[in-house]
Amino acid sequence: MKKTLCYSVRLESLVRISPKAFKATAFDGSSDIIPASQVFGPDFDVQKSDAYWIAAWLLEKKDLQYSAKKQAWFDEAGNRLPDYHIERHEPAKVDAVSSNEIKELKR
């Protein structure tokens, strides 16, 4: 299964210029042509402006303003894959005690 890393990119406009391409314009005025196969759809979590999921490898090659803060993985069919965050817990080092007896509970 092939997975693609995508970034959520806030755009001023995303206009289809042909069946295979979009013209994306960012808020700083930068614009570029994006292949339709690398646009994975709108990001509905963003409320203030229109945002779209675009392949990360393509954005690194284009002159378009974007941020890598919000990212997600998509499969070949364009479905968003679940996000997993793995955190490892490192327990604190505790020294051994000579006796297990609790003074308050002792008769």
C-alpha positions in Angstrom: 0.0 0.0 0.0 1.4 3.3 -1.1 1.0 6.3 1.3 1.5 10.0 0.6 2.3 12.6 3.2 0.2 15.7 2.7 0.2 19.2 4.2 -2.9 21.3 4.8 -2.3 24.4 2.7 -4.5 27.6 3.2 -5.1 29.1 -0.2 -6.7 32.3 -1.4 -7.9 30.4 -4.5 -7.6 27.0 -6.2 -8.9 27.1 -9.7 -9.1 24.1 -12.1 -7.4 25.2 -15.3 -7.6 21.8 -17.1 -8.8 18.3 -16.2 -5.3 17.5 -15.0 -4.2 20.7 -13.2 -5.1 23.4 -10.7 -3.8 27.0 -10.3 -3.2 27.6 -6.6 -2.8 31.1 -5.3 -1.6 31.7 -1.7 -2.3 34.7 0.5 1.1 36.2 0.0 0.5 36.4 -3.8 2.6 33.4 -4.8 1.0 31.0 -7.2 1.9 27.8 -9.0 0.4 25.0 -11.1 -0.5 21.9 -9.1 -1.3 18.5 -10.8 -4.8 17.4 -9.9 -3.5 14.0 -8.8 -1.6 15.6 -6.0 -4.5 17.5 -4.5 -6.3 15.2 -2.1 -9.3 17.4 -1.4 -10.4 20.1 1.0 -9.4 20.3 4.7 -12.8 20.7 6.4 -11.2 21.4 9.8 -10.0 24.9 8.8 -12.8 27.5 9.3 -11.3 30.9 8.5 -10.3 30.2 4.9 -10.2 27.5 2.3 -7.5 24.8 2.9 -6.6 21.8 0.8 -4.5 18.7 1.3 -1.6 18.8 -1.1 1.3 16.3 -1.4 4.3 17.3 0.7 6.9 16.2 -1.9 5.4 18.5 -4.5 5.1 21.5 -2.2 8.8 21.4 -1.5 9.5 21.8 -5.3 7.0 24.6 -5.9 7.1 28.3 -5.1 4.0 28.3 -3.0 3.5 29.5 0.6 2.7 26.6 3.0 3.3 25.4 6.5 4.3 21.9 7.5 2.5 22.1 10.9 -0.6 20.3 9.9 0.0 17.0 8.1 -1.8 13.8 7.3 -1.2 10.6 5.4 -3.4 9.5 2.5 -3.6 6.2 0.6 -3.7 5.6 -3.1 -7.5 6.0 -3.3 -7.3 9.5 -1.6 -8.6 8.3 1.8 -7.2 9.9 4.9 -5.4 7.4 7.1 -5.8 7.5 10.9 -3.2 9.5 12.8 -1.2 7.7 15.4 1.0 9.3 18.0 3.3 7.0 19.9 4.6 8.3 23.3 7.0 6.3 25.3 6.8 6.5 29.1 10.2 6.4 30.9 9.6 5.7 34.6 11.5 7.6 37.2 14.4 5.8 38.8 13.5 4.7 42.3 16.1 3.4 44.8 15.4 0.2 46.7 14.3 0.4 50.3 15.5 -1.9 53.1 12.0 -2.6 54.5 8.5 -2.6 53.0 6.8 -1.9 56.3 4.6 1.2 56.6 4.9 2.8 60.1 1.3 4.1 60.2 -0.1 0.6 59.6 2.2 -1.2 62.0 0.6 -2.4 65.3 
